[in-house]
Each structure stands twice: as C-alpha cells, then as structure tokens.
Amino acid sequence: MGILGFIVTLFWGILAGIVVTILIVYLINKLMDTPKWLVGLIGLFLLFFLSFQFTAIIGAGKVKGVVEDITGLSNTVSGQVDWNNIETTYPVLKPYLDKVGTKADEMIDKKTSALSLINSIINGFMWRRTAWALGGIMICFVVAALPALTGNGRNRQGRRGASASTRHRTTQHASRSHRLRSR
C-alpha cells in the first residue's frame, strides 16, 4: 500500500463525509426549526468530523485486507512459512511479529495467532470509529433540536422581524400624518 493507496483512502473518506454531511444537513433543514447559522455550523463540524472518521474506517479496512493477505500467505500447504519474507514485504507488521516469540517450534502458531489478534484489534478500531461517527451525528441532531425546544427557532426569528418592521411602518405613518397637519 503505497502513497496512491493513502490518497485513495483519503479521497473516499472525504467523499463519504461530504455525502453523509449533505444528507444530515438536508434532514435538519427539512425536519427541524433550526436557525440557518446553526445549521451551517453543524454542517461544517460534521464535514470535518465525519471525513476524519470515514477516512479512518476505510484505512483500517485496507489494513485489514493486507492482514488477510498475510494470513493467506502464512497458511501454506506445507506448513512452513517464511516469516522473514512476510516481514520484509509488510514492514508495518514487523514490530508486532517480533514481539510474539523467537523459538522455531512456537513461532508458527504464535505468529499466526498474532495475525488474528491484529485482525481483531482492527475490527475493534473500525467499530469504535463507527460509534464515534454515530455519536457525533446524534449530538448534532440534539444541538439542532435545541432552538425549537427552547422557542428560539427559525419561526420565532421570522415573527420577531415582521413585528419590528410593522412597528417601524406604523411609527413612520404616524409621524407623516403629524407633519401634514402642521402645514
């Protein structure tokens, strides 16, 4: 997985973040009485937050694919695995595989179990990123619902503006009629 793999992961993570952010901002606009400025702040937060989370999830999925490839290489028919070849092909796993053990008899079983341990750690990481993304979305929905619950939503702002302009018109009209009488 070279630099192109990282760029592709970043692209898909940001694209997924943009799509989900647009969907959530649309739902907030249509379903809730949230002021536009707050919807914009929520959208900006979600764009960065979800792009980060989706990039991490997609990257972990790619690493999981590499671990599955290594597990496939380690399960050879003859039972003899060239761990040095695997460590040079995938240098990112060398620190994990070096910590497992060095005895020739125990090496195959321990390193194969280390690969399954790495796979379960990656699964846990992906589930945590998913939980963070869903938690962030839930918090944004709660923040978007607060103005409607407290009575400071879009409709109240619109009514307040209309009553102020009506007051201004009646005040002008009264002052004009006063001028006309004095002539």
C-alpha positions as a printed Julia matrix, in Angstrom:
183×3 Matrix{Float64}:
   0.0     0.0    0.0
   1.92    2.98  -1.3
   1.18    6.67  -1.46
  -1.56    6.08  -4.02
  -3.38    3.84  -1.54
  -3.25    6.6    1.08
  -4.55    9.18  -1.39
  -7.39    6.89  -2.46
  -8.29    6.22   1.19
  -8.3     9.95   1.92
 -10.43   10.65  -1.18
 -13.08    8.05  -0.31
 -13.15    9.08   3.34
 -13.69   12.75   2.48
 -16.26   11.86  -0.19
 -18.22    9.71   2.27
 -18.02   12.54   4.84
 -19.37   15.06   2.32
 -22.26   12.8    1.24
 -23.36   11.99   4.8
 -22.98   15.63   5.88
 -25.17   16.83   2.99
 -27.81   14.22   3.89
 -27.84   15.18   7.57
 -27.92   18.94   6.9
 -30.82   18.37   4.48
 -32.7    16.36   7.12
 -32.08   19.02   9.77
 -33.34   21.75   7.4
 -36.49   19.86   6.48
 -37.43   18.31   9.83
 -36.38   20.88  12.41
 -36.9    24.54  13.12
 -33.19   25.32  13.39
 -31.69   28.72  12.51
 -29.66   28.74   9.3
 -26.45   29.85  11.03
 -26.63   26.88  13.4
 -27.29   24.5   10.51
 -24.17   25.89   8.83
 -22.05   25.36  11.95
 -23.38   21.83  12.34
 -22.61   21.12   8.68
 -19.07   22.45   8.99
 -18.44   20.38  12.13
 -19.88   17.24  10.54
 -17.85   17.71   7.37
 -14.54   17.6    9.19
 -15.59   15.14  11.89
 -17.16   12.57   9.57
 -14.43   12.9    6.95
 -11.89   12.01   9.62
 -13.95    9.08  10.92
 -14.69    7.65   7.45
 -11.06    8.02   6.38
 -10.0     6.09   9.49
 -12.61    3.37   8.84
 -11.65    2.98   5.18
  -7.94    2.95   6.03
  -8.5     0.28   8.66
 -10.42   -1.75   6.09
  -7.45   -1.58   3.73
  -5.06   -2.65   6.5
  -7.44   -5.49   7.33
  -7.2    -6.61   3.71
  -3.4    -6.63   3.97
  -3.58   -8.71   7.16
  -5.89  -11.18   5.4
  -3.35  -11.44   2.57
  -0.6   -12.16   5.1
  -2.78  -14.74   6.84
  -3.31  -16.41   3.49
   0.44  -16.48   2.93
   1.02  -17.96   6.38
  -1.44  -20.81   5.81
   0.63  -22.62   3.22
   0.05  -26.24   2.32
   3.44  -27.42   3.59
   3.04  -25.63   6.91
   6.41  -23.9    6.52
   6.12  -20.13   6.46
   8.88  -17.72   5.51
   8.2   -15.05   8.14
  11.26  -13.09   7.06
   9.71  -12.68   3.61
   6.43  -11.53   5.14
   8.25   -9.09   7.44
  10.14   -7.56   4.5
   7.04   -7.42   2.3
   4.91   -5.81   5.03
   7.3    -3.85   7.26
   4.45   -2.21   9.18
   3.77   -5.55  10.93
   7.4    -6.23  11.9
   7.1    -4.71  15.41
   4.05   -6.85  16.15
   5.54  -10.05  14.81
   8.88   -9.51  16.57
   7.18   -9.29  19.98
   5.45  -12.63  19.59
   8.33  -15.07  20.03
  11.6   -16.32  18.6
  11.68  -20.1   19.15
  11.31  -22.03  15.91
   8.8   -24.53  17.36
   6.47  -21.87  18.75
   6.93  -19.31  16.01
   4.34  -20.53  13.51
   1.47  -20.87  15.99
   2.24  -17.64  17.82
   2.68  -15.52  14.71
  -0.49  -16.9   13.15
  -2.34  -16.1   16.37
  -0.69  -12.66  16.33
  -2.18  -12.05  12.9
  -5.63  -12.98  14.19
  -5.05  -10.68  17.18
  -4.13   -7.83  14.83
  -7.27   -8.57  12.82
  -9.46   -8.39  15.94
  -7.76   -5.13  17.0
  -8.52   -3.65  13.58
 -12.16   -4.79  13.88
 -12.41   -3.1   17.28
 -10.88    0.08  15.84
 -13.41    0.12  13.0
 -16.33   -0.36  15.41
 -15.02    2.46  17.64
 -14.77    4.81  14.65
 -18.32    3.86  13.66
 -19.56    4.53  17.2
 -17.81    7.92  17.24
 -19.39    8.84  13.89
 -22.89    7.84  15.06
 -22.37    9.61  18.38
 -21.33   12.81  16.6
 -24.4    12.62  14.36
 -26.68   12.11  17.37
 -25.14   15.09  19.19
 -25.64   17.25  16.1
 -29.32   16.27  15.94
 -29.72   17.16  19.63
 -27.99   20.53  19.12
 -30.18   21.19  16.07
 -33.34   20.42  18.06
 -32.47   22.73  20.99
 -33.62   26.02  19.37
 -37.03   24.54  18.56
 -37.4    23.19  22.1
 -36.43   26.5   23.71
 -38.59   28.59  21.38
 -35.71   30.27  19.56
 -36.19   28.54  16.23
 -36.5    29.98  12.72
 -40.22   30.78  13.02
 -39.74   32.91  16.12
 -36.96   34.87  14.43
 -39.19   35.47  11.42
 -42.08   36.69  13.6
 -39.82   38.99  15.56
 -38.53   40.57  12.33
 -42.04   41.03  10.96
 -43.3    42.71  14.12
 -40.34   45.11  14.13
 -40.94   46.15  10.54
 -44.65   46.59  11.25
 -43.8    48.81  14.22
 -41.47   50.85  12.04
 -44.15   51.36   9.38
 -46.77   52.46  11.87
 -44.32   54.85  13.51
 -43.43   56.42  10.16
 -47.04   56.72   9.19
 -47.91   58.5   12.42
 -45.03   60.95  12.03
 -46.01   61.74   8.42
 -49.59   62.4    9.39
 -48.34   64.68  12.11
 -46.3    66.7    9.59
 -49.22   67.04   7.26
 -51.37   68.56   9.95
 -48.83   71.2   10.89
 -48.82   72.75   7.4
